[in-house]
Amino acid sequence: MNNQERIHHLIGLVLSQQADAETYEQLQALLRDDPDGQYAAEIAAVLDKTGATDLPPYDRQAWEHVVSAVLQADKPVEKTKVVKGRFRYWWAAAAVLLLIAAGSLLWPRPSERAAITAQQPVNDAPPGGSKATLTLADGSVVTLDSAGNQVLQQGNTAVRQQGGQLSYDAQGDASTISYNTLRTPRGGQFQVKLPDGTKVWLNAASSISYPTAFQGRERMVQVTGEAYFEVTKDAAMPFRVKVNELATIEVLGTNFNINAYEDEAAIYTTLLEGAVRVRKGTQSATLRPGQQAQIDAGIKVVKDADIEKAVAWKNGVFDFRNARLKDVMRELARWYDITVVYQGNVPEREFWGKMGRNLTLSQVLKGIEGTGVNFEIQDNGKKLVVLP
């Protein structure tokens, strides 16, 4: 078995949670004898092919310390010049050695060494799931969850819930138009198929208001928080999304994501397919696929947006690439329905990694603590304290 085959075999054992101490020692041996980054590059290629998302978020500032602690911990850490273009490979190598298989297994060490330690949380919080409330036209509120299976009749429109999805079926012409509002709490998400067939995914702490039947010259909905749209094409009736009463997104038929949380720095509209026009006051901008509009005082267009990161939440992934600690904490607070408190100064960290949103809070924190940031979960999983 050559070294390339060995790497494929060893990484396969790690990702399938079958790795033992010998597996990690073999990986360590390969990386020690890797002056040109050849094996680290191969590890990165393997991880790309497997699509692994359970790698711990990685702090660029700490990579030298981590590699030294694992590969030669008994020697002092020396400042090393990072060659541009090779960082990603060293990140992959360090990430493998820090890998937390399913969020619960720390890498083994052949001997007692100086290493980054993680404080074990005394409580935990489960991941979010399918839950929401539906406010009907008469003001009554219906609780929705993943186990629900029901049909509600509103005039000539039937509203069907099957698990975490809601759909509308117009039965004949609607004599009067009524409006519904779907809201997800912190720790919740939900899907809805609108009367025209448009599909909407709502992230945690979000809402969408819409008519039970679309009539007239446009299809207008209102959104807060974050939502992903797959809009049904209808050139005669453009689709418009009003966001936080601040901006309007105009589309004909397209796939796009809106992030409009009030605690974020701006409203972010990211286009995957089709075309949208973003308006705020007298300003407007038209997006092409792969572009993002950032709306605050004005409209800024990012021409090469990170599409994968923008829709990671919809695909069940935390994408913490290039994220700072407060960015990470805001996302965790919404998904795990927790309050985050900072004890002392906020550590300056930039993270690099992905994790599944199906993990518990403590499993996610184990990965983050590998970067040198420590936490304490209090109040039965409702409060997270970031320690200095």
Helices and strands as residue ranges (DSSP letters): H 3-15, H 21-32, H 38-50, G 60-62, H 63-71, H 87-98, G 101-103, E 129-135, E 141-145, E 149-154, E 157-162, E 165-170, E 179-184, E 188-193, E 199-202, E 206-211, E 219-230, E 239-243, E 247-251, E 255-260, E 267-273, E 276-280, E 283-287, E 292-295, E 299-302, H 307-310, G 313-315, E 317-319, E 323-324, H 325-336, E 339-342, E 350-351, E 354-356, H 361-369, E 374-378, E 383-387
